[in-house]
Amino acid sequence: MEPLHIEPTSTTPTVNFDGAKGICEIKGKSNPANTIDFYKILYDYIDEYSKAPAALTDVHIQFEYFNTSTSKCILTAFKKLEDLYRARNEVVINWYYEKGDDDMLDAGNDFQSIIHLPFKLVEIPG
């Protein structure tokens, strides 16, 4: 499976998903004009990836900012990964937040309480 790479813009994050290695990274700001269209690419990749996943799917999320519609799209992506986990595949979500960024920490806690996946909150120096 070819890796998925999306370059960042002023309103969209970097996305790197290497299906062969099972590593997914999303980093930056997410406030796209059409959030659903942007994240549909990721949904489609996860759907295809789920047919033959790596032994471990290691997800790294590090937002500087995201809007409400991004929150809904990320939750949808997490639910797809939750399906993969329920099918007895190892999946870990790593949610990064800068020290002192209580909003991003709270967002991570909210996602952690909603989804049923191993979920790590990772503080990084601010």
N, C-alpha and C positions, 0 to 999 in steps of 0.2 A: 504494500500500500504506500503510495506516494505521500510524503509529508504535506501538511497544510501549513502555508505561511501567508499571513496577511500583514502587510506593512502598516504601521500606525499612521494616523493623521491627527489633526488637531481635535477631532471628535471621536476617533475610534482607536481602540487599543491594538497593540501587537498581539497576534495570535500565532502560536507555533504548536502544532500537534504532529508529533512523529509517531505514527501508528505502529511502526516496526519496533520502536523502543518503548511505546506506551507512555510517552511523556507529553503532557499538554500544558502549555503556558499561555496565560492571558495577562497582559500587563499594560497599564497606562490609564488613559481617560476614556470613558465610554458615554457618549452623548450623541449617537448618530442620528441623522435626519430620519432614517427609517430603520429603527432598531431591529425589527423582526427580519427584514431583508438581510441585514448584516449578520445576525446570529443564525439565520437559516443555513448558511454555509457550514457553520460549526455543527448544527444539528445533523445535517446530512452526513458529515464526516463521522460523527459519533455513531450514527446508524450503520454506516458501512464498516467502521472499525469494530463494532460489536459482533459482527459475524465471525471474526477471527482475532480476538483481542490478545494483547501481550499478557504475560503471566501477571504483571502488575501494571495498573493504570495509575500513574502518578500525576496528579493535577496540581498546578501551581497558579494561584490567582493573586494578583497584586494590582489593585486599582488605586489610582490617585483620586479618582472621582467616578461615580456612575449615577445615571438618572434612574427614575422609577421604572421606566420601560426596560432598561437594561437589567434591573433587579429581577423582573419577571422572566426575562430571557435566560438569565443565568440560572434561575430556579428550574426552568424547563430543561436546560442542559444537565443540571444536577440530577433531575428526575430520570433522564435517560441513562446517566451513569449509575443511578440507583438500581435501575433494571438490570444493568450489567452485573452489579454487585449481587443482586438477588439470584442471578444465574450462576453463582458460586465463583465469580471472578474477583480478584483482589483489586480494590479501588481505594485510593487515599486522596482526600482533598486537603491541600495546604493553602490556608487563607492568610496572606501576609498583610500586616498593617504596621504603619510607622508608630513608634513609641509616642504616646500622647494623642494619637488620632482616635479619639473615642468613637467617632461616627463610624469609622471603618471597622473598629473592633466590635461595636454593637451590631453592625451589618453581618459580620462573620458569626457572631453569637446567634443572630436570628436565623441565618441559613442552617447553622449547626442544629438548632432546635427543630427545624422543619424536615430535614432530610435524614435518612437512615443510612449513613455512610461513615466510615472512619474520617474524622474531620479534625484537622490540627490548626489551631490559631498560632501563628508565628509572628512574634514581635521582631521588627527590624529597627535599627537605630534611626532616629528622626533627624 
